[in-house]
């Protein structure tokens, strides 16, 4: 395929997907290598020990170290799966970058799966479960909502861009 606008747009979609995969990889790697730091985050969010004193939501608090470890393991697994799906998506789209638009459009499925899972991790996990259910928003110290917002909005923006239908050069 000659260098056309359509080709450059396809490459941009591949590179942005690869960048998201790299981000999810680093997050997963960091959580494994520096397990204790982010375990403390999970522990404090789930136990709700830094929320407003006397708040009426404390019956939701989870104070079991086993539950904290299980929740953290599930989070790391979902972040790792996000990385894998996005990486497969980037490779699949790269392999189809010079094929007809119909083939390139079909190659986006892995990326869609990865971005959807990542959105689930950082929006549902951090904003819905952590932020609202466990009242993370009340904590000045253990509040990951701003960082999660940046992550899921990046995923969402790239997902929207990648899902724009590609066409063949005129």
N, C-alpha and C positions, 0 to 999 in steps of 0.2 A: 504494500500500500504506500503510495507516495505521501509525502508530508503535506497533509491537508488539515484544515480546521477540524474535520471529523476525527482524524487520526490523533491530533494533539488532545482533543477532548477525551478520547478513549484512554490515552496515556495518563492524563490527569486523573481520571477515575481509578485507574490501576494504582497510581502513586499515592493518592489520598487513602485508598483502601489499605495499602501496604503501611502507610504511616499510622493508621488506626491499629493495625495488627502489631506494629512495633510498640505502640503505647501500651496496649493490653499485655504484651509480653513483659515489658519492663515493670508494670504494676504487679503482675503475677510473680515475676522473679523477685522483686523487692519484698513482697509479702512472704515468700519462702525463705529468703536469705536473712531478712530482718524480721523474722516471725514475731518476736516479742513486742516490738513497737506497735504494730497494728493489731496484735492480739489485745493489747491494753485498750486500744480504741474500741474494739468490739465489746470487750468486757464492760467498759464504762457506759457505752450506749445501751447495751442490753440490760445492765443492772440499774440504769437510770439514776446513778448515784451523784450525778452533777446537774440534775434538772432542778427546777425551782423547789425549794423546801416546802413540804406540805402539799405538793400538787396532787390532784385527785386521780391521777392516772397511774399511780405507783403500783396498782394491782397487776399491771402488765409487766413489771420488772422481772427479769430472769436473773437469778443469782447463782445458778449452777455452773461451775467451771466446765463440766462436761458439755453442757448446752452451749457455752461460749465457744469452746473448741470446735464443736460440730458446726455451729453457725459460721465460724471463721473458715473452716475447711470447705464448706459449701460455697462461700464467697470466693475463695481462692480458686476452686474448681470452675466456677462460672466465669471468672476472669480469664483463666487459662483456656477454657472452651471458646470464649470470645476471640482470643488471640488466634487459636487454631482455625476457626471458621473464617475469620478475616484474612488470614494468610492463604488459606486454600482459595478464597475468593479472589485475592490479588493474583495468584498464580493462574487460576482458571481464566480470569479476564485477560491477563497478559498473553496467554496462549491463544486467545481468540481475537486479539487486538487487530490482526490483519485479515480476519475472516469477514464475511458479509455481516451487516448489522444484525440480522436475525440471529446469527450464531453468537455475536457479542452480547446481545440482549439476553439470550438464554444463559450465558456464562455468569450472570450477576447473582444467581441464586445463593451461592455460598456467602457472598458479601452481605446480602439481605439478611440471611440467617445470623451472621456474626454481629451485624449492627443491631439487629433486633434483640439478641441476647444481651449485648452490651448495654443497650438502652434499658433492658430489664434489670440488669445489675445496678446501674448508676441512677436510674430514675426510680424504679420500683423499690430496689433494695435500700438505697440511701435516702431518697426523698419520702417515699410512702412508708416503708417499714421503719427505717431508722429515724427519719425526720419527724414523722407524724405519729406513728404508732408508739414508738419508744421516746417521743418528745425530745429528740436530739436537738431541735431548734432552741430548746431552753438552756442548753449547755454553752458556756463561753469557751470551755476548753476542748470538749470532745464533739465538735460540730463539723461534719464533713459535707454539709449541704452546698456551700459555695463551690468547692472543688468538684463535687458530683455534678453540679449544674454545668460547669465548663465541659466535663467529659461527655455527658449525655447530649448536650447541644451540639458538640462537635460530631458525635456519631450521627445525630439526626440530620445535620446539615450535609454531611457527606452522603448519607443514605438518600436524601432527596436529590442531590446532584447525580449520583450514580443511577438512580431510577429514571432519570430523564431518558426517553427513548433515543437510541442512537440510530442514525441513518447512514446510508452509503453515500460516498461522495457523488456529486452530480456528474 
